[in-house]
Amino acid sequence: MLKRRIQLRTVDDVTEFVKAADKCSFDVNILAGETLIDAKSIMGVMSLDLSRALVVSYGEADPVLEQTLERFAVD
């Protein structure tokens, strides 16, 4: 399982991220504290506290997803 920390700051960020996740044939999830959300669900992602960094876990490398995660990556 691969993991990256990201920060989504706007509705447009969320939309771009969810679209990239939705194109993946494997599971993409977000861990926010104790909550696990399906990253392909725009309603699920919008329900998160976007003022905090999120941990994205995914099953395999995908060029489109990796590019999107890089755009929103935090240290």
Backbone as CSV, one residue per row, in Angstrom:
resi,resn,N_x,N_y,N_z,CA_x,CA_y,CA_z,C_x,C_y,C_z
1,MET,0.850,-1.182,0.000,0.000,0.000,0.000,0.893,1.241,0.000
2,LEU,0.656,2.128,-0.953,1.394,3.387,-1.059,0.647,4.466,-0.290
3,LYS,1.396,5.437,0.260,0.776,6.520,1.038,1.429,7.848,0.699
4,ARG,0.616,8.905,0.694,1.098,10.277,0.503,0.275,11.203,1.378
5,ARG,0.922,12.236,1.898,0.214,13.290,2.643,-0.089,14.435,1.691
6,ILE,-1.338,14.866,1.694,-1.747,15.970,0.827,-2.564,16.985,1.610
7,GLN,-2.739,18.150,1.004,-3.615,19.185,1.559,-4.507,19.680,0.428
8,LEU,-5.795,19.583,0.621,-6.783,20.093,-0.333,-7.374,21.349,0.284
9,ARG,-7.224,22.480,-0.387,-7.616,23.759,0.213,-8.924,24.330,-0.320
10,THR,-9.306,23.948,-1.525,-10.500,24.546,-2.139,-11.402,23.443,-2.718
11,VAL,-12.602,23.847,-3.086,-13.535,22.921,-3.732,-12.944,22.443,-5.061
12,ASP,-12.271,23.327,-5.774,-11.638,22.933,-7.036,-10.549,21.887,-6.806
13,ASP,-9.779,22.022,-5.714,-8.765,21.018,-5.365,-9.423,19.658,-5.137
14,VAL,-10.512,19.665,-4.373,-11.226,18.417,-4.081,-11.737,17.787,-5.369
15,THR,-12.325,18.588,-6.230,-12.863,18.079,-7.495,-11.767,17.462,-8.348
16,GLU,-10.642,18.143,-8.473,-9.524,17.624,-9.267,-8.997,16.312,-8.692
17,PHE,-8.849,16.265,-7.371,-8.348,15.053,-6.714,-9.314,13.882,-6.895
18,VAL,-10.601,14.103,-6.667,-11.594,13.028,-6.783,-11.661,12.507,-8.217
19,LYS,-11.581,13.392,-9.202,-11.589,12.952,-10.601,-10.397,12.054,-10.899
20,ALA,-9.220,12.411,-10.384,-8.021,11.582,-10.598,-8.174,10.235,-9.898
21,ALA,-8.690,10.239,-8.679,-8.879,8.992,-7.925,-9.905,8.100,-8.616
22,ASP,-10.955,8.703,-9.143,-12.032,7.944,-9.771,-11.567,7.202,-11.028
23,LYS,-10.534,7.681,-11.684,-10.006,7.033,-12.882,-9.189,5.775,-12.567
24,CYS,-8.860,5.573,-11.300,-8.044,4.419,-10.899,-8.908,3.166,-10.788
25,SER,-8.356,2.041,-11.203,-9.089,0.774,-11.135,-8.940,0.108,-9.766
26,PHE,-8.157,0.698,-8.890,-7.893,0.168,-7.553,-8.457,1.128,-6.504
27,ASP,-8.500,0.684,-5.251,-9.015,1.514,-4.166,-8.067,2.670,-3.873
28,VAL,-8.662,3.829,-3.640,-7.936,5.008,-3.178,-8.715,5.508,-1.971
29,ASN,-8.048,5.602,-0.831,-8.709,6.006,0.410,-8.000,7.175,1.046
30,ILE,-8.727,7.900,1.895,-8.165,8.996,2.666,-8.356,8.665,4.136
31,LEU,-7.284,8.810,4.887,-7.339,8.645,6.335,-7.201,10.027,6.962
32,ALA,-8.212,10.422,7.705,-8.216,11.704,8.407,-8.514,11.406,9.865
33,GLY,-7.477,11.371,10.678,-7.650,10.972,12.072,-8.040,9.512,12.124
34,GLU,-9.197,9.217,12.667,-9.701,7.850,12.770,-10.674,7.510,11.639
35,THR,-10.918,8.460,10.756,-11.913,8.299,9.712,-11.282,7.861,8.399
36,LEU,-11.834,6.814,7.787,-11.376,6.336,6.490,-12.472,6.645,5.463
37,ILE,-12.102,7.366,4.410,-13.050,7.812,3.391,-12.622,7.267,2.030
38,ASP,-13.594,6.869,1.233,-13.336,6.489,-0.150,-13.026,7.766,-0.928
39,ALA,-11.812,7.876,-1.475,-11.383,9.092,-2.168,-12.124,9.314,-3.477
40,LYS,-12.888,8.346,-3.925,-13.664,8.494,-5.154,-15.035,9.120,-4.887
41,SER,-15.330,9.382,-3.623,-16.607,9.969,-3.215,-16.419,11.458,-2.927
42,ILE,-16.948,12.302,-3.804,-16.791,13.745,-3.604,-17.482,14.196,-2.318
43,MET,-18.619,13.596,-2.000,-19.317,13.956,-0.756,-18.490,13.545,0.468
44,GLY,-17.866,12.374,0.391,-17.024,11.923,1.493,-15.840,12.839,1.704
45,VAL,-15.175,13.206,0.635,-14.001,14.080,0.743,-14.417,15.472,1.220
46,MET,-15.528,15.979,0.716,-16.006,17.302,1.143,-16.411,17.328,2.616
47,SER,-16.720,16.179,3.184,-17.123,16.130,4.591,-15.932,16.225,5.548
48,LEU,-14.714,16.150,5.009,-13.516,16.182,5.845,-13.129,17.613,6.213
49,ASP,-12.340,17.740,7.267,-11.784,19.024,7.679,-10.618,19.336,6.747
50,LEU,-10.840,20.203,5.775,-9.822,20.491,4.774,-8.727,21.423,5.279
51,SER,-8.821,21.873,6.517,-7.749,22.701,7.082,-6.581,21.831,7.559
52,ARG,-6.764,20.517,7.539,-5.723,19.581,7.992,-5.177,18.782,6.816
53,ALA,-3.942,18.322,6.973,-3.344,17.431,5.973,-4.066,16.084,6.025
54,LEU,-4.165,15.434,4.889,-4.832,14.140,4.765,-3.825,13.096,4.293
55,VAL,-4.018,11.859,4.690,-3.162,10.768,4.239,-3.935,9.956,3.210
56,VAL,-3.391,9.878,2.006,-4.009,9.116,0.923,-3.288,7.780,0.830
57,SER,-4.033,6.692,0.816,-3.448,5.361,0.614,-4.067,4.768,-0.645
58,TYR,-3.206,4.108,-1.423,-3.660,3.567,-2.701,-2.859,2.325,-3.045
59,GLY,-3.441,1.482,-3.883,-2.915,0.154,-4.131,-1.746,0.041,-5.071
60,GLU,-1.634,0.946,-6.017,-0.542,0.846,-6.973,-0.253,2.210,-7.579
61,ALA,0.910,2.342,-8.190,1.280,3.605,-8.821,0.461,3.811,-10.093
62,ASP,0.003,5.037,-10.273,-0.744,5.427,-11.462,-0.249,6.822,-11.838
63,PRO,0.187,7.033,-13.074,0.780,8.322,-13.452,-0.128,9.534,-13.210
64,VAL,-1.396,9.425,-13.543,-2.313,10.553,-13.355,-2.516,10.832,-11.874
65,LEU,-2.743,9.790,-11.091,-2.917,9.966,-9.652,-1.646,10.517,-9.021
66,GLU,-0.493,9.982,-9.397,0.783,10.444,-8.833,0.992,11.928,-9.132
67,GLN,0.670,12.368,-10.339,0.829,13.765,-10.710,-0.092,14.650,-9.862
68,THR,-1.310,14.206,-9.637,-2.253,14.957,-8.821,-1.801,14.998,-7.369
69,LEU,-1.341,13.864,-6.849,-0.858,13.842,-5.470,0.354,14.749,-5.297
70,GLU,1.217,14.789,-6.281,2.389,15.678,-6.213,1.968,17.142,-6.134
71,ARG,0.935,17.472,-6.862,0.442,18.854,-6.863,-0.038,19.288,-5.483
72,PHE,-0.623,18.366,-4.727,-1.188,18.699,-3.416,-0.334,18.192,-2.245
73,ALA,0.846,17.679,-2.518,1.705,17.082,-1.488,2.148,18.107,-0.440
74,VAL,2.254,17.624,0.786,2.822,18.407,1.892,3.922,17.575,2.534
75,ASP,4.832,18.257,3.195,5.942,17.542,3.857,5.490,16.783,5.067
